[in-house]
């Protein structure tokens, strides 16, 4: 691989290792082996995801994929090793689940690699891979595969697999760029106010939302929460729903509003299982669909740049955390 990509990967991995170690060591329930396992397993994935957010590094990675015929084996093998590390160190290693994980990742890369060099248009192979990756993750079916791996690990890993598959092998022009621009910040703020202006009134009327302003705020904790929202909630959701689904549908639809509505409705329905009460489920899905339209607007307004949508999504969830409760 090229110098820029490797340098960024190492830097982000080291920073991630420090952050993860600080987080897991603060939990008294974690023993030494668990802390070591998570510090070794998660940061390389997080670092690779952030490194690929650089346009230069991403371009170098694509060149490496084209030049290296065995890239599929290296990438699937590397991710499988990182999946297995916590189990090996803590005595919970499961060869069956590790093999399943390895074959899934290898198959995803193999299917998407077949379309390398072709223009990205959402086809049935893309849909099948999208479902294979997102639905088990959203329903938490992956949780039982490795008890030491939590939502944070899975969200970043699913994101990395999608980025490698669609951006790397598939060559999808979905705008995965984590280098912020001033324009994106302005768009995100405008989208935030639009979404809040539309969503909060019906949320309050239906009783789904209430104002919940605490007496004091823990700024360091809120900052960590913002970063966590950005990396593990907003990024994977915008990558799958705006980047892959919306952008892919645009390439096969003659009407521009259809991809925005379909991707936003799919995003809204994703929130159905978060509640058990039918009226609240309907309200939640409706509000989430409206928010999805706002994220789609930010994505399109920025020129198909996912950073604007990710930042908008993060801000909405963060404001929710600061001032509202459901």
VOBA-1610 file (N, C-alpha, C; in pm, whole numbers, padded with zeros to 5 digits, always signed):
BEGIN
Unk+00084-00119+00000Unk+00000+00000+00000Unk+00088+00125+00000Unk+00028+00238-00029Unk+00102+00362-00045Unk+00129+00429+00090Unk+00222+00524+00087Unk+00271+00587+00210Unk+00163+00661+00287Unk+00083+00743+00219Unk-00019+00824+00285Unk-00118+00736+00361Unk-00165+00631+00296Unk-00262+00541+00359Unk-00203+00474+00481Unk-00083+00422+00469Unk-00020+00352+00581Unk+00005+00447+00698Unk+00053+00567+00666Unk+00082+00665+00771Unk-00044+00702+00849Unk-00151+00732+00776Unk-00277+00767+00842Unk-00333+00650+00921Unk-00321+00531+00864Unk-00372+00412+00933Unk-00299+00393+01066Unk-00168+00405+01065Unk-00091+00388+01188Unk-00126+00495+01291Unk-00133+00620+01246Unk-00164+00730+01338Unk-00301+00714+01402Unk-00403+00687+01319Unk-00539+00672+01371Unk-00551+00547+01459Unk-00477+00443+01424Unk-00480+00321+01505Unk-00421+00344+01643Unk-00310+00416+01649Unk-00247+00446+01778Unk-00336+00534+01864Unk-00397+00636+01802Unk-00489+00722+01877Unk-00611+00643+01925Unk-00659+00555+01837Unk-00773+00472+01875Unk-00738+00376+01987Unk-00616+00322+01985Unk-00574+00230+02091Unk-00570+00300+02226Unk-00520+00423+02228Unk-00518+00499+02353Unk-00659+00526+02405Unk-00748+00562+02311Unk-00886+00592+02350Unk-00957+00467+02400Unk-00944+00357+02327Unk-01012+00234+02365Unk-00959+00181+02497Unk-00828+00187+02516Unk-00770+00140+02642Unk-00821+00223+02759Unk-00833+00354+02738Unk-00883+00441+02845Unk-01028+00408+02879Unk-01106+00376+02777Unk-01248+00346+02799Unk-01264+00211+02869Unk-01199+00107+02817Unk-01218-00028+02874Unk-01153-00041+03011Unk-01045+00032+03035Unk-00979+00024+03165Unk-01058+00095+03274Unk-01146+00188+03232Unk-01228+00260+03329Unk-01343+00174+03380Unk-01370+00063+03312Unk-01476-00029+03353Unk-01416-00136+03443Unk-01455-00137+03568Unk-01397-00231+03665Unk-01434-00376+03635Unk-01534-00398+03548Unk-01575-00534+03515Unk-01484-00601+03414Unk-01398-00522+03349Unk-01308-00576+03248Unk-01177-00623+03312Unk-01138-00749+03285Unk-01010-00796+03335Unk-00899-00757+03238Unk-00776-00790+03274Unk-00660-00748+03194Unk-00665-00804+03053Unk-00698-00932+03039Unk-00701-00996+02906Unk-00807-00932+02817Unk-00922-00899+02876Unk-01028-00834+02798Unk-00983-00698+02748Unk-00915-00623+02833Unk-00866-00491+02793Unk-00764-00502+02681Unk-00674-00599+02693Unk-00573-00619+02589Unk-00639-00662+02458Unk-00737-00751+02469Unk-00806-00803+02350Unk-00875-00691+02273Unk-00948-00607+02344Unk-01020-00498+02277Unk-00924-00393+02223Unk-00813-00370+02293Unk-00715-00271+02248Unk-00645-00319+02121Unk-00631-00451+02106Unk-00567-00506+01986Unk-00664-00523+01870Unk-00789-00553+01900Unk-00885-00590+01796Unk-00953-00471+01729Unk-00994-00372+01806Unk-01076-00264+01752Unk-01000-00150+01686Unk-00892-00097+01745Unk-00824+00020+01687Unk-00779+00005+01542Unk-00726-00111+01498Unk-00687-00120+01356Unk-00804-00101+01261Unk-00924-00147+01301Unk-01043-00130+01218Unk-01086+00015+01217Unk-01090+00077+01333Unk-01124+00218+01343Unk-01024+00303+01265Unk-00895+00273+01282Unk-00792+00349+01212Unk-00801+00337+01062Unk-00834+00218+01013Unk-00846+00197+00868Unk-00965+00273+00813Unk-01076+00274+00886Unk-01195+00346+00843Unk-01167+00496+00832Unk-01100+00551+00932Unk-01069+00694+00931Unk-00965+00728+00825Unk-00870+00639+00805Unk-00768+00662+00701Unk-00830+00668+00563Unk-00927+00580+00536Unk-00994+00579+00407Unk-01084+00701+00388Unk-01107+00776+00495Unk-01182+00901+00483Unk-01103+01012+00418Unk-00973+00991+00400Unk-00888+01087+00327Unk-00894+01055+00179Unk-00929+01151+00093Unk-00936+01125-00052Unk-00806+01070-00110Unk-00693+01123-00063Unk-00563+01076-00114Unk-00540+00931-00074Unk-00562+00901+00054Unk-00543+00764+00102Unk-00640+00668+00033Unk-00763+00712+00013Unk-00862+00629-00053Unk-00821+00598-00196Unk-00768+00697-00266Unk-00720+00677-00403Unk-00604+00578-00406Unk-00514+00589-00310Unk-00402+00497-00303Unk-00450+00354-00274Unk-00552+00343-00191Unk-00607+00211-00159Unk-00670+00147-00282Unk-00743+00226-00359Unk-00803+00173-00482Unk-00696+00126-00580Unk-00588+00201-00590Unk-00478+00160-00679Unk-00419+00028-00632Unk-00403+00012-00500Unk-00349-00113-00447Unk-00441-00230-00477Unk-00572-00209-00468Unk-00667-00315-00498Unk-00655-00360-00643Unk-00635-00264-00732Unk-00623-00297-00875Unk-00493-00371-00904Unk-00388-00336-00831Unk-00256-00393-00859Unk-00238-00530-00794Unk-00305-00554-00682Unk-00283-00676-00605Unk-00397-00776-00627Unk-00367-00886-00691Unk-00468-00986-00720Unk-00514-01062-00596Unk-00432-01060-00492Unk-00464-01134-00370Unk-00522-01045-00259Unk-00561-00922-00294Unk-00609-00827-00192Unk-00728-00881-00116Unk-00814-00954-00184Unk-00933-01009-00121Unk-00896-01103-00005Unk-00793-01182-00025Unk-00748-01276+00079Unk-00687-01200+00196Unk-00604-01101+00166Unk-00539-01024+00272Unk-00642-00950+00359Unk-00737-00886+00294Unk-00835-00805+00368Unk-00931-00891+00448Unk-00985-00994+00385Unk-01076-01084+00457Unk-01002-01157+00569Unk-00878-01198+00541Unk-00799-01266+00643Unk-00766-01176+00759Unk-00728-01051+00730Unk-00695-00956+00836Unk-00812-00927+00926Unk-00930-00905+00867Unk-01050-00879+00947Unk-01088-01001+01030Unk-01068-01120+00975Unk-01101-01243+01047Unk-01008-01262+01168Unk-00882-01227+01151Unk-00787-01235+01263Unk-00829-01139+01375Unk-00867-01018+01337Unk-00911-00920+01437Unk-01039-00965+01506Unk-01124-01036+01432Unk-01245-01093+01492Unk-01210-01201+01594Unk-01106-01280+01563Unk-01072-01396+01647Unk-00991-01358+01771Unk-00919-01246+01767Unk-00827-01209+01875Unk-00892-01208+02013Unk-01007-01141+02033Unk-01066-01141+02167Unk-01096-01281+02220Unk-01147-01368+02133Unk-01177-01504+02176Unk-01052-01583+02211Unk-00947-01564+02132Unk-00822-01636+02158Unk-00760-01594+02290Unk-00766-01465+02321Unk-00703-01415+02443Unk-00785-01440+02569Unk-00916-01447+02554Unk-01001-01463+02672Unk-01052-01605+02691Unk-01014-01696+02602Unk-01057-01835+02615Unk-01196-01861+02561Unk-01251-01766+02483Unk-01385-01783+02427Unk-01382-01806+02276Unk-01268-01850+02224Unk-01254-01866+02080Unk-01352-01970+02026Unk-01422-01932+01919Unk-01520-02021+01857Unk-01481-02037+01710Unk-01423-02150+01672Unk-01379-02168+01533Unk-01494-02168+01433Unk-01611-02212+01477Unk-01727-02216+01388Unk-01770-02074+01348Unk-01788-01989+01448Unk-01830-01851+01420Unk-01720-01773+01347Unk-01596-01803+01380Unk-01486-01736+01310Unk-01485-01774+01162Unk-01510-01900+01134Unk-01515-01945+00995Unk-01632-01881+00921Unk-01747-01872+00987Unk-01864-01808+00926Unk-01832-01662+00893Unk-01774-01593+00990Unk-01739-01452+00969Unk-01644-01438+00851Unk-01541-01522+00846Unk-01441-01514+00739Unk-01505-01538+00603Unk-01593-01637+00592Unk-01657-01667+00464Unk-01752-01556+00422Unk-01822-01494+00518Unk-01912-01383+00484Unk-01833-01266+00426Unk-01725-01229+00495Unk-01643-01116+00449Unk-01582-01148+00312Unk-01530-01268+00298Unk-01467-01308+00172Unk-01570-01308+00059Unk-01691-01356+00087Unk-01796-01359-00015Unk-01840-01218-00053Unk-01853-01129+00046Unk-01891-00991+00017Unk-01790-00926-00077Unk-01663-00939-00045Unk-01559-00880-00130Unk-01559-00945-00268Unk-01580-01076-00272Unk-01578-01147-00399Unk-01690-01104-00492Unk-01811-01091-00438Unk-01925-01050-00520Unk-01907-00908-00572Unk-01867-00816-00485Unk-01852-00677-00527Unk-01731-00658-00618Unk-01629-00742-00601Unk-01511-00733-00685Unk-01542-00771-00829Unk-01642-00855-00849Unk-01680-00896-00984Unk-01723-00778-01071Unk-01772-00673-01005Unk-01818-00555-01079Unk-01715-00443-01082Unk-01591-00474-01045Unk-01486-00373-01045Unk-01467-00318-01187Unk-01461-00187-01197Unk-01441-00123-01327Unk-01569-00080-01394Unk-01683-00133-01346Unk-01812-00094-01403Unk-01869+00026-01328Unk-01954+00103-01396Unk-02019+00217-01331Unk-02110+00166-01221Unk-02108+00236-01108Unk-02189+00194-00994Unk-02336+00226-01018Unk-02415+00122-01033Unk-02560+00130-01038Unk-02613+00018-00951Unk-02704+00051-00863Unk-02754-00049-00769Unk-02816-00166-00844Unk-02757-00284-00828Unk-02812-00405-00890Unk-02850-00504-00782Unk-02897-00621-00823Unk-02945-00717-00724Unk-02833-00772-00636Unk-02711-00776-00689Unk-02597-00818-00607Unk-02572-00717-00496Unk-02580-00588-00531Unk-02564-00483-00430Unk-02671-00493-00323Unk-02795-00517-00365Unk-02907-00527-00271Unk-02886-00645-00177Unk-02845-00759-00234Unk-02825-00878-00151Unk-02714-00856-00048Unk-02604-00794-00090Unk-02493-00768+00003Unk-02535-00665+00107Unk-02610-00563+00065Unk-02660-00461+00158Unk-02742-00527+00268Unk-02832-00615+00229Unk-02917-00686+00326Unk-02833-00777+00415Unk-02739-00849+00355Unk-02654-00942+00430Unk-02574-00871+00539Unk-02528-00750+00509Unk-02448-00676+00606Unk-02534-00600+00706Unk-02636-00529+00656Unk-02706-00435+00744Unk-02810-00501+00834Unk-02895-00588+00781Unk-03006-00642+00859Unk-02958-00720+00982Unk-02863-00814+00969Unk-02815-00883+01090Unk-02751-00787+01191Unk-02684-00682+01141Unk-02625-00584+01231Unk-02733-00504+01303Unk-02832-00457+01228Unk-02938-00376+01287Unk-03019-00454+01389Unk-03042-00582+01364Unk-03119-00667+01455Unk-03031-00733+01561Unk-02903-00700+01559Unk-02806-00749+01658Unk-02787-00901+01652Unk-02806-00960+01533Unk-02785-01104+01520Unk-02638-01141+01534Unk-02550-01047+01506Unk-02407-01075+01514Unk-02357-01087+01658Unk-02434-01036+01753Unk-02386-01029+01891Unk-02344-01164+01947Unk-02413-01269+01910Unk-02384-01400+01965Unk-02261-01466+01906Unk-02206-01410+01800Unk-02090-01472+01736Unk-01964-01460+01820Unk-01951-01349+01891Unk-01832-01327+01973Unk-01871-01238+02092Unk-01885-01297+02212Unk-01936-01222+02328Unk-01849-01103+02368Unk-01723-01101+02328Unk-01635-00991+02367Unk-01644-00871+02274Unk-01718-00885+02163Unk-01729-00777+02066Unk-01865-00708+02081Unk-01862-00576+02103Unk-01984-00503+02128Unk-02032-00428+02003Unk-02134-00346+02022Unk-02192-00269+01912Unk-02088-00181+01844Unk-02001-00120+01923Unk-01899-00031+01867Unk-01810-00104+01768Unk-01765-00223+01805Unk-01679-00302+01716Unk-01753-00338+01588Unk-01876-00386+01604Unk-01952-00430+01487Unk-01987-00314+01394Unk-02024-00199+01449Unk-02061-00086+01363Unk-01943-00040+01278Unk-01824-00034+01338Unk-01706+00007+01263Unk-01664-00100+01163Unk-01676-00227+01202Unk-01635-00336+01113Unk-01727-00345+00991Unk-01857-00335+01015Unk-01952-00337+00903Unk-01926-00219+00810Unk-01892-00103+00868Unk-01862+00015+00787Unk-01737-00007+00701Unk-01633-00064+00763Unk-01509-00090+00689Unk-01532-00189+00576Unk-01608-00295+00605Unk-01638-00394+00501Unk-01711-00328+00384Unk-01808-00241+00417Unk-01885-00172+00312Unk-01797-00077+00233Unk-01710-00004+00301Unk-01621+00091+00233Unk-01526+00017+00140Unk-01466-00091+00190Unk-01375-00170+00106Unk-01451-00227-00014Unk-01569-00281+00013Unk-01646-00346-00092Unk-01699-00252-00198Unk-01768-00147-00154Unk-01833-00058-00251Unk-01740+00051-00302Unk-01670+00118-00212Unk-01580+00226-00256Unk-01455+00169-00321Unk-01398+00065-00259Unk-01275+00007-00311Unk-01295-00078-00434Unk-01362-00193-00417Unk-01379-00286-00529Unk-01484-00238-00630Unk-01596-00192-00580Unk-01708-00155-00667Unk-01685-00022-00737Unk-01601+00064-00677Unk-01577+00196-00735Unk-01696+00288-00726Unk-01778+00270-00622Unk-01899+00351-00607Unk-01864+00494-00567Unk-01917+00590-00639Unk-01893+00731-00611Unk-01995+00783-00510Unk-01983+00737-00387Unk-02082+00770-00284Unk-02039+00889-00197Unk-01920+00941-00220Unk-01877+01060-00146Unk-01828+01033-00007Unk-01761+00918+00015Unk-01707+00891+00148Unk-01579+00972+00166Unk-01594+01088+00227Unk-01484+01182+00249Unk-01503+01244+00386Unk-01412+01215+00478Unk-01424+01263+00616Unk-01342+01390+00641Unk-01289+01450+00534Unk-01218+01577+00548Unk-01321+01689+00543Unk-01343+01761+00654Unk-01451+01860+00658Unk-01422+01984+00572Unk-01530+02037+00517Unk-01526+02164+00445Unk-01624+02260+00511Unk-01595+02389+00503Unk-01681+02489+00567Unk-01823+02480+00513Unk-01837+02453+00384Unk-01969+02440+00323Unk-02050+02330+00389Unk-01984+02219+00419Unk-02054+02106+00482Unk-02104+02143+00622Unk-02026+02221+00694Unk-02067+02264+00828Unk-02192+02351+00822Unk-02196+02443+00726Unk-02312+02531+00711Unk-02435+02450+00672Unk-02419+02359+00577Unk-02529+02275+00533Unk-02582+02191+00649Unk-02492+02137+00729Unk-02532+02054+00843Unk-02613+02134+00945Unk-02572+02257+00971Unk-02645+02341+01066Unk-02783+02378+01013Unk-02792+02410+00885Unk-02921+02443+00824Unk-03013+02321+00831Unk-02959+02205+00794Unk-03039+02082+00798Unk-03084+02050+00939Unk-02997+02074+01038Unk-03031+02049+01178Unk-03153+02131+01218Unk-03151+02262+01188Unk-03262+02348+01227Unk-03390+02312+01152Unk-03379+02274+01025Unk-03497+02234+00950Unk-03559+02108+01009Unk-03477+02009+01039Unk-03527+01883+01094Unk-03592+01907+01230Unk-03526+01984+01315Unk-03581+02009+01448Unk-03713+02086+01441Unk-03721+02182+01348Unk-03843+02262+01335Unk-03961+02177+01291Unk-03934+02074+01213Unk-04041+01988+01162Unk-04073+01874+01258Unk-03972+01818+01323Unk-03989+01697+01403Unk-04035+01725+01546Unk-03983+01830+01609Unk-04012+01852+01751Unk-04160+01878+01779Unk-04231+01967+01705Unk-04372+01992+01737Unk-04459+01867+01738Unk-04460+01784+01631Unk-04543+01663+01640Unk-04493+01565+01745Unk-04362+01565+01770Unk-04309+01478+01873Unk-04362+01515+02011Unk-04373+01645+02037Unk-04425+01694+02165Unk-04576+01670+02176Unk-04648+01695+02066Unk-04794+01679+02066Unk-04833+01534+02092Unk-04762+01441+02030Unk-04793+01299+02047Unk-04743+01241+02178Unk-04660+01318+02249Unk-04603+01269+02373Unk-04480+01183+02354Unk-04437+01169+02229Unk-04317+01090+02203Unk-04193+01161+02254Unk-04193+01294+02245Unk-04080+01374+02292Unk-04122+01462+02409Unk-04030+01482+02500Unk-04046+01578+02608Unk-03913+01651+02627Unk-03921+01773+02673Unk-03797+01845+02702Unk-03737+01791+02831Unk-03608+01764+02827Unk-03540+01712+02944Unk-03403+01776+02958Unk-03400+01898+03006Unk-03276+01974+03018Unk-03217+01954+03158Unk-03100+01895+03169Unk-03039+01873+03302Unk-02988+02003+03362Unk-02965+02000+03492Unk-02916+02121+03560Unk-02773+02153+03518Unk-02692+02051+03495Unk-02553+02071+03454Unk-02518+01973+03342Unk-02414+02007+03267Unk-02367+01920+03160Unk-02222+01881+03188Unk-02194+01753+03165Unk-02057+01703+03175Unk-01993+01717+03037Unk-01919+01826+03016Unk-01866+01859+02884Unk-01775+01748+02829Unk-01676+01698+02905Unk-01592+01590+02852Unk-01673+01468+02810Unk-01770+01431+02892Unk-01853+01314+02860Unk-01936+01339+02736Unk-01990+01459+02722Unk-02070+01494+02605Unk-01985+01497+02479Unk-01860+01539+02493Unk-01768+01541+02378Unk-01739+01400+02329Unk-01712+01311+02425Unk-01689+01170+02390Unk-01814+01111+02326Unk-01930+01148+02379Unk-02057+01099+02325Unk-02076+01147+02181Unk-02040+01272+02153Unk-02052+01327+02017Unk-01964+01248+01920Unk-01840+01222+01961Unk-01749+01146+01875Unk-01802+01005+01852Unk-01853+00944+01959Unk-01909+00810+01947Unk-02028+00806+01853Unk-02116+00906+01863Unk-02231+00915+01773Unk-02185+00928+01628Unk-02085+01011+01605Unk-02036+01035+01470Unk-01981+00907+01408Unk-01898+00834+01485Unk-01825+00720+01429Unk-01906+00591+01426Unk-01990+00568+01526Unk-02054+00437+01538Unk-02204+00436+01511Unk-02266+00553+01501Unk-02410+00559+01471Unk-02434+00629+01338Unk-02396+00757+01331Unk-02423+00835+01211Unk-02346+00785+01089Unk-02218+00752+01108Unk-02137+00712+00992Unk-02189+00584+00926Unk-02208+00474+01000Unk-02259+00354+00931Unk-02398+00372+00873Unk-02486+00444+00943Unk-02622+00461+00893Unk-02625+00547+00767Unk-02547+00653+00765Unk-02543+00737+00645Unk-02470+00667+00531Unk-02370+00589+00563Unk-02298+00513+00461Unk-02393+00417+00389Unk-02475+00346+00465Unk-02563+00247+00406Unk-02688+00308+00343Unk-02748+00406+00409Unk-02877+00457+00361Unk-02864+00573+00263Unk-02772+00662+00284Unk-02754+00772+00189Unk-02648+00738+00085Unk-02536+00683+00129Unk-02428+00655+00035Unk-02460+00544-00062Unk-02487+00425-00010Unk-02508+00309-00096Unk-02650+00305-00152Unk-02751+00315-00064Unk-02889+00300-00108Unk-02938+00418-00191Unk-02929+00539-00137Unk-02976+00657-00209Unk-02897+00679-00337Unk-02766+00679-00327Unk-02681+00703-00444Unk-02698+00594-00549Unk-02709+00470-00501Unk-02728+00359-00595Unk-02861+00365-00667Unk-02968+00401-00594Unk-03100+00413-00655Unk-03106+00527-00756Unk-03031+00634-00728Unk-03028+00747-00821Unk-02980+00705-00959Unk-02891+00607-00962Unk-02833+00564-01089Unk-02930+00480-01173Unk-03036+00431-01110Unk-03130+00345-01184Unk-03271+00404-01190Unk-03291+00521-01128Unk-03423+00583-01127Unk-03423+00711-01211Unk-03527+00729-01287Unk-03539+00849-01370Unk-03596+00967-01293Unk-03657+00940-01179Unk-03716+01044-01095Unk-03630+01063-00971Unk-03581+01185-00949Unk-03486+01210-00841Unk-03548+01198-00702Unk-03679+01219-00690Unk-03741+01217-00558Unk-03760+01074-00506Unk-03769+00976-00596Unk-03793+00839-00554Unk-03680+00784-00467Unk-03553+00797-00506Unk-03445+00747-00420Unk-03443+00811-00281Unk-03473+00941-00275Unk-03474+01009-00145Unk-03585+00954-00056Unk-03703+00933-00113Unk-03816+00884-00035Unk-03794+00739+00006Unk-03750+00656-00087Unk-03731+00514-00058Unk-03623+00494+00049Unk-03509+00562+00034Unk-03400+00546+00131Unk-03439+00603+00267Unk-03516+00711+00268Unk-03558+00770+00395Unk-03663+00684+00465Unk-03754+00626+00386Unk-03855+00537+00443Unk-03788+00411+00499Unk-03691+00357+00427Unk-03616+00241+00477Unk-03545+00275+00607Unk-03488+00395+00612Unk-03421+00442+00733Unk-03520+00454+00848Unk-03638+00506+00820Unk-03740+00519+00923Unk-03785+00385+00977Unk-03810+00290+00885Unk-03856+00157+00926Unk-03752+00085+01012Unk-03625+00120+00995Unk-03519+00060+01074Unk-03541+00084+01224Unk-03616+00188+01258Unk-03637+00223+01399Unk-03760+00155+01460Unk-03831+00074+01381Unk-03955+00011+01428Unk-03932-00076+01551Unk-03827-00155+01549Unk-03803-00251+01658Unk-03746-00188+01784Unk-03723-00057+01783Unk-03667+00008+01901Unk-03770+00028+02012Unk-03899+00018+01976Unk-04006+00035+02073Unk-04107-00079+02059Unk-04190-00098+02160Unk-04289-00205+02158Unk-04432-00154+02147Unk-04457-00029+02182Unk-04591+00028+02178Unk-04624+00073+02035Unk-04735+00023+01977Unk-04768+00048+01836Unk-04778+00197+01801Unk-04853+00279+01877Unk-04860+00422+01843Unk-04723+00489+01845Unk-04641+00453+01944Unk-04508+00513+01952Unk-04418+00462+01840Unk-04438+00336+01800Unk-04361+00283+01687Unk-04391+00361+01559Unk-04520+00386+01536Unk-04560+00462+01416Unk-04504+00603+01421Unk-04511+00664+01539Unk-04458+00800+01554Unk-04307+00803+01532Unk-04237+00706+01591Unk-04091+00701+01579Unk-04049+00683+01433Unk-04114+00589+01365Unk-04081+00564+01224Unk-04108+00688+01140Unk-04218+00756+01167Unk-04254+00877+01091Unk-04151+00988+01112Unk-04114+01011+01236Unk-04016+01117+01266Unk-03879+01081+01211Unk-03842+00954+01222Unk-03713+00910+01169Unk-03709+00922+01017Unk-03822+00897+00951Unk-03829+00912+00806Unk-03810+01058+00766Unk-03874+01149+00842Unk-03856+01292+00815Unk-03709+01332+00835Unk-03650+01281+00944Unk-03508+01310+00968Unk-03423+01255+00853Unk-03460+01136+00803Unk-03388+01077+00691Unk-03394+01166+00567Unk-03508+01228+00544Unk-03519+01322+00431Unk-03427+01442+00451Unk-03414+01485+00578Unk-03321+01594+00607Unk-03177+01555+00583Unk-03141+01434+00622Unk-03004+01386+00597Unk-02979+01373+00446Unk-03082+01327+00374Unk-03069+01315+00229Unk-03052+01452+00164Unk-03124+01551+00216Unk-03111+01688+00164Unk-02968+01738+00185Unk-02914+01715+00304Unk-02776+01758+00333Unk-02678+01689+00240Unk-02701+01561+00216Unk-02614+01482+00127Unk-02615+01538-00015Unk-02734+01565-00065Unk-02746+01616-00202Unk-02698+01761-00212Unk-02729+01841-00112Unk-02692+01983-00114Unk-02540+01999-00111Unk-02470+01906-00049Unk-02324+01914-00039Unk-02254+01858-00162Unk-02333+01812-00259Unk-02273+01752-00377Unk-02238+01605-00355Unk-02329+01535-00288Unk-02311+01392-00258Unk-02189+01366-00170Unk-02173+01450-00069Unk-02064+01433+00027Unk-02122+01377+00157Unk-02081+01256+00193Unk-02138+01191+00310Unk-02107+01264+00441Unk-01998+01341+00443Unk-01963+01408+00567Unk-02075+01501+00613Unk-02138+01572+00521Unk-02246+01664+00557Unk-02363+01588+00618Unk-02398+01474+00560Unk-02508+01394+00613Unk-02471+01333+00748Unk-02348+01285+00761Unk-02303+01225+00887Unk-02303+01329+00999Unk-02254+01449+00968Unk-02249+01555+01069Unk-02390+01598+01109Unk-02479+01612+01011Unk-02618+01648+01042Unk-02681+01544+01133Unk-02664+01418+01099Unk-02718+01308+01178Unk-02663+01312+01320Unk-02534+01334+01332Unk-02471+01340+01465Unk-02527+01455+01547Unk-02542+01570+01485Unk-02594+01687+01555Unk-02737+01666+01602Unk-02820+01604+01518Unk-02959+01576+01556Unk-02963+01484+01678Unk-02888+01376+01674Unk-02887+01282+01787Unk-02827+01346+01911Unk-02729+01432+01892Unk-02663+01498+02006Unk-02756+01599+02072Unk-02825+01679+01992Unk-02924+01775+02045Unk-03034+01701+02117Unk-03074+01589+02062Unk-03173+01503+02127Unk-03124+01466+02267Unk-02998+01428+02274Unk-02936+01388+02402Unk-02931+01507+02499Unk-02903+01626+02445Unk-02885+01744+02530Unk-03015+01800+02587Unk-03118+01805+02503Unk-03237+01880+02540Unk-03368+01800+02541Unk-03368+01679+02484Unk-03493+01607+02468Unk-03481+01466+02525Unk-03596+01406+02551Unk-03601+01266+02589Unk-03725+01206+02526Unk-03717+01077+02495Unk-03829+01010+02429Unk-03893+00910+02525
//
